[in-house]
Amino acid sequence: MKLDTTPFWCILCLIQLIGGEAMPNIFKALASVTAWVLFIGGCFSLVIATITWATMTDIFEANTALAINFLVIVVWLVAGVVVMRLRQKME
């Protein structure tokens, strides 16, 4: 298996190493912290990006940088949900 540095691959590797047993408490705590950081960071970034979009640009103006910013925010939010679902499946 090729190891990557992203949190998702690390969590998947841990799931495979544990092999169906109950997840140790330290990994539950790390998964919870990671999920909350991703979720709260995504929500905070969404608020900031929306305020920036509404105040700094015309509402209907196409801005590539803001579009990419919103895409990254969606990835953060989805990543938080995925990490939490993986944590729930390991209980």
PyMOL CGO cylinders between C-alpha atoms (Angstrom):
from pymol import cmd
from pymol.cgo import CYLINDER

trace = [
    CYLINDER, 0.00, 0.00, 0.00, 1.33, 3.43, -0.91, 0.3, 1, 1, 1, 1, 1, 1,
    CYLINDER, 1.33, 3.43, -0.91, 1.24, 5.81, 2.05, 0.3, 1, 1, 1, 1, 1, 1,
    CYLINDER, 1.24, 5.81, 2.05, 0.28, 9.41, 1.44, 0.3, 1, 1, 1, 1, 1, 1,
    CYLINDER, 0.28, 9.41, 1.44, 0.52, 12.36, 3.83, 0.3, 1, 1, 1, 1, 1, 1,
    CYLINDER, 0.52, 12.36, 3.83, -3.15, 13.34, 3.69, 0.3, 1, 1, 1, 1, 1, 1,
    CYLINDER, -3.15, 13.34, 3.69, -5.25, 12.66, 6.81, 0.3, 1, 1, 1, 1, 1, 1,
    CYLINDER, -5.25, 12.66, 6.81, -7.64, 10.44, 4.86, 0.3, 1, 1, 1, 1, 1, 1,
    CYLINDER, -7.64, 10.44, 4.86, -4.97, 7.96, 3.82, 0.3, 1, 1, 1, 1, 1, 1,
    CYLINDER, -4.97, 7.96, 3.82, -3.57, 7.93, 7.33, 0.3, 1, 1, 1, 1, 1, 1,
    CYLINDER, -3.57, 7.93, 7.33, -6.99, 7.13, 8.78, 0.3, 1, 1, 1, 1, 1, 1,
    CYLINDER, -6.99, 7.13, 8.78, -7.63, 4.45, 6.17, 0.3, 1, 1, 1, 1, 1, 1,
    CYLINDER, -7.63, 4.45, 6.17, -4.25, 2.88, 6.96, 0.3, 1, 1, 1, 1, 1, 1,
    CYLINDER, -4.25, 2.88, 6.96, -5.15, 2.87, 10.64, 0.3, 1, 1, 1, 1, 1, 1,
    CYLINDER, -5.15, 2.87, 10.64, -8.46, 1.19, 9.87, 0.3, 1, 1, 1, 1, 1, 1,
    CYLINDER, -8.46, 1.19, 9.87, -6.67, -1.53, 7.91, 0.3, 1, 1, 1, 1, 1, 1,
    CYLINDER, -6.67, -1.53, 7.91, -4.03, -2.00, 10.61, 0.3, 1, 1, 1, 1, 1, 1,
    CYLINDER, -4.03, -2.00, 10.61, -6.61, -2.33, 13.35, 0.3, 1, 1, 1, 1, 1, 1,
    CYLINDER, -6.61, -2.33, 13.35, -8.50, -4.91, 11.31, 0.3, 1, 1, 1, 1, 1, 1,
    CYLINDER, -8.50, -4.91, 11.31, -12.00, -4.53, 12.64, 0.3, 1, 1, 1, 1, 1, 1,
    CYLINDER, -12.00, -4.53, 12.64, -11.18, -4.27, 16.32, 0.3, 1, 1, 1, 1, 1, 1,
    CYLINDER, -11.18, -4.27, 16.32, -12.42, -1.35, 18.38, 0.3, 1, 1, 1, 1, 1, 1,
    CYLINDER, -12.42, -1.35, 18.38, -10.49, 1.81, 17.68, 0.3, 1, 1, 1, 1, 1, 1,
    CYLINDER, -10.49, 1.81, 17.68, -8.14, 2.84, 20.51, 0.3, 1, 1, 1, 1, 1, 1,
    CYLINDER, -8.14, 2.84, 20.51, -9.16, 5.99, 22.37, 0.3, 1, 1, 1, 1, 1, 1,
    CYLINDER, -9.16, 5.99, 22.37, -6.23, 8.06, 21.08, 0.3, 1, 1, 1, 1, 1, 1,
    CYLINDER, -6.23, 8.06, 21.08, -7.30, 7.50, 17.48, 0.3, 1, 1, 1, 1, 1, 1,
    CYLINDER, -7.30, 7.50, 17.48, -10.90, 8.34, 18.33, 0.3, 1, 1, 1, 1, 1, 1,
    CYLINDER, -10.90, 8.34, 18.33, -9.72, 11.59, 19.87, 0.3, 1, 1, 1, 1, 1, 1,
    CYLINDER, -9.72, 11.59, 19.87, -7.47, 12.42, 16.91, 0.3, 1, 1, 1, 1, 1, 1,
    CYLINDER, -7.47, 12.42, 16.91, -10.26, 11.67, 14.43, 0.3, 1, 1, 1, 1, 1, 1,
    CYLINDER, -10.26, 11.67, 14.43, -12.68, 13.85, 16.41, 0.3, 1, 1, 1, 1, 1, 1,
    CYLINDER, -12.68, 13.85, 16.41, -10.23, 16.75, 16.62, 0.3, 1, 1, 1, 1, 1, 1,
    CYLINDER, -10.23, 16.75, 16.62, -9.45, 16.47, 12.89, 0.3, 1, 1, 1, 1, 1, 1,
    CYLINDER, -9.45, 16.47, 12.89, -13.13, 16.38, 11.97, 0.3, 1, 1, 1, 1, 1, 1,
    CYLINDER, -13.13, 16.38, 11.97, -13.96, 19.39, 14.14, 0.3, 1, 1, 1, 1, 1, 1,
    CYLINDER, -13.96, 19.39, 14.14, -10.99, 21.41, 12.87, 0.3, 1, 1, 1, 1, 1, 1,
    CYLINDER, -10.99, 21.41, 12.87, -12.00, 20.72, 9.28, 0.3, 1, 1, 1, 1, 1, 1,
    CYLINDER, -12.00, 20.72, 9.28, -15.68, 21.47, 9.93, 0.3, 1, 1, 1, 1, 1, 1,
    CYLINDER, -15.68, 21.47, 9.93, -15.18, 24.65, 12.00, 0.3, 1, 1, 1, 1, 1, 1,
    CYLINDER, -15.18, 24.65, 12.00, -12.44, 25.86, 9.64, 0.3, 1, 1, 1, 1, 1, 1,
    CYLINDER, -12.44, 25.86, 9.64, -14.74, 25.25, 6.67, 0.3, 1, 1, 1, 1, 1, 1,
    CYLINDER, -14.74, 25.25, 6.67, -17.64, 27.10, 8.30, 0.3, 1, 1, 1, 1, 1, 1,
    CYLINDER, -17.64, 27.10, 8.30, -15.44, 30.02, 9.33, 0.3, 1, 1, 1, 1, 1, 1,
    CYLINDER, -15.44, 30.02, 9.33, -13.90, 30.21, 5.85, 0.3, 1, 1, 1, 1, 1, 1,
    CYLINDER, -13.90, 30.21, 5.85, -17.36, 30.08, 4.28, 0.3, 1, 1, 1, 1, 1, 1,
    CYLINDER, -17.36, 30.08, 4.28, -18.48, 33.08, 6.34, 0.3, 1, 1, 1, 1, 1, 1,
    CYLINDER, -18.48, 33.08, 6.34, -15.32, 35.04, 5.50, 0.3, 1, 1, 1, 1, 1, 1,
    CYLINDER, -15.32, 35.04, 5.50, -15.50, 34.17, 1.79, 0.3, 1, 1, 1, 1, 1, 1,
    CYLINDER, -15.50, 34.17, 1.79, -19.18, 35.13, 1.62, 0.3, 1, 1, 1, 1, 1, 1,
    CYLINDER, -19.18, 35.13, 1.62, -18.51, 38.48, 3.31, 0.3, 1, 1, 1, 1, 1, 1,
    CYLINDER, -18.51, 38.48, 3.31, -15.57, 39.07, 0.97, 0.3, 1, 1, 1, 1, 1, 1,
    CYLINDER, -15.57, 39.07, 0.97, -17.65, 38.16, -2.06, 0.3, 1, 1, 1, 1, 1, 1,
    CYLINDER, -17.65, 38.16, -2.06, -20.53, 40.41, -1.00, 0.3, 1, 1, 1, 1, 1, 1,
    CYLINDER, -20.53, 40.41, -1.00, -18.45, 43.45, -0.05, 0.3, 1, 1, 1, 1, 1, 1,
    CYLINDER, -18.45, 43.45, -0.05, -15.46, 43.42, -2.37, 0.3, 1, 1, 1, 1, 1, 1,
    CYLINDER, -15.46, 43.42, -2.37, -16.99, 42.36, -5.67, 0.3, 1, 1, 1, 1, 1, 1,
    CYLINDER, -16.99, 42.36, -5.67, -20.11, 42.90, -7.67, 0.3, 1, 1, 1, 1, 1, 1,
    CYLINDER, -20.11, 42.90, -7.67, -22.64, 40.19, -6.77, 0.3, 1, 1, 1, 1, 1, 1,
    CYLINDER, -22.64, 40.19, -6.77, -22.81, 38.86, -10.33, 0.3, 1, 1, 1, 1, 1, 1,
    CYLINDER, -22.81, 38.86, -10.33, -19.12, 39.30, -11.12, 0.3, 1, 1, 1, 1, 1, 1,
    CYLINDER, -19.12, 39.30, -11.12, -17.28, 36.12, -12.01, 0.3, 1, 1, 1, 1, 1, 1,
    CYLINDER, -17.28, 36.12, -12.01, -14.17, 35.93, -9.85, 0.3, 1, 1, 1, 1, 1, 1,
    CYLINDER, -14.17, 35.93, -9.85, -11.99, 32.86, -10.34, 0.3, 1, 1, 1, 1, 1, 1,
    CYLINDER, -11.99, 32.86, -10.34, -10.11, 33.25, -7.05, 0.3, 1, 1, 1, 1, 1, 1,
    CYLINDER, -10.11, 33.25, -7.05, -13.33, 33.35, -5.02, 0.3, 1, 1, 1, 1, 1, 1,
    CYLINDER, -13.33, 33.35, -5.02, -14.75, 30.40, -6.96, 0.3, 1, 1, 1, 1, 1, 1,
    CYLINDER, -14.75, 30.40, -6.96, -11.67, 28.36, -6.13, 0.3, 1, 1, 1, 1, 1, 1,
    CYLINDER, -11.67, 28.36, -6.13, -11.93, 29.53, -2.52, 0.3, 1, 1, 1, 1, 1, 1,
    CYLINDER, -11.93, 29.53, -2.52, -15.53, 28.29, -2.31, 0.3, 1, 1, 1, 1, 1, 1,
    CYLINDER, -15.53, 28.29, -2.31, -14.47, 24.98, -3.86, 0.3, 1, 1, 1, 1, 1, 1,
    CYLINDER, -14.47, 24.98, -3.86, -11.74, 24.54, -1.24, 0.3, 1, 1, 1, 1, 1, 1,
    CYLINDER, -11.74, 24.54, -1.24, -14.27, 25.34, 1.49, 0.3, 1, 1, 1, 1, 1, 1,
    CYLINDER, -14.27, 25.34, 1.49, -16.62, 22.64, 0.19, 0.3, 1, 1, 1, 1, 1, 1,
    CYLINDER, -16.62, 22.64, 0.19, -13.73, 20.17, 0.21, 0.3, 1, 1, 1, 1, 1, 1,
    CYLINDER, -13.73, 20.17, 0.21, -12.97, 21.11, 3.86, 0.3, 1, 1, 1, 1, 1, 1,
    CYLINDER, -12.97, 21.11, 3.86, -16.59, 20.56, 4.88, 0.3, 1, 1, 1, 1, 1, 1,
    CYLINDER, -16.59, 20.56, 4.88, -16.87, 17.25, 3.03, 0.3, 1, 1, 1, 1, 1, 1,
    CYLINDER, -16.87, 17.25, 3.03, -13.54, 16.11, 4.50, 0.3, 1, 1, 1, 1, 1, 1,
    CYLINDER, -13.54, 16.11, 4.50, -14.82, 16.82, 8.01, 0.3, 1, 1, 1, 1, 1, 1,
    CYLINDER, -14.82, 16.82, 8.01, -17.92, 14.74, 7.38, 0.3, 1, 1, 1, 1, 1, 1,
    CYLINDER, -17.92, 14.74, 7.38, -15.89, 11.88, 5.87, 0.3, 1, 1, 1, 1, 1, 1,
    CYLINDER, -15.89, 11.88, 5.87, -13.50, 11.78, 8.84, 0.3, 1, 1, 1, 1, 1, 1,
    CYLINDER, -13.50, 11.78, 8.84, -16.39, 11.72, 11.30, 0.3, 1, 1, 1, 1, 1, 1,
    CYLINDER, -16.39, 11.72, 11.30, -18.16, 8.95, 9.38, 0.3, 1, 1, 1, 1, 1, 1,
    CYLINDER, -18.16, 8.95, 9.38, -14.95, 6.89, 9.39, 0.3, 1, 1, 1, 1, 1, 1,
    CYLINDER, -14.95, 6.89, 9.39, -14.69, 7.41, 13.13, 0.3, 1, 1, 1, 1, 1, 1,
    CYLINDER, -14.69, 7.41, 13.13, -18.29, 6.28, 13.65, 0.3, 1, 1, 1, 1, 1, 1,
    CYLINDER, -18.29, 6.28, 13.65, -17.76, 3.15, 11.56, 0.3, 1, 1, 1, 1, 1, 1,
    CYLINDER, -17.76, 3.15, 11.56, -14.83, 2.11, 13.72, 0.3, 1, 1, 1, 1, 1, 1,
    CYLINDER, -14.83, 2.11, 13.72, -16.87, 2.01, 16.95, 0.3, 1, 1, 1, 1, 1, 1,
]
cmd.load_cgo(trace, "trace")
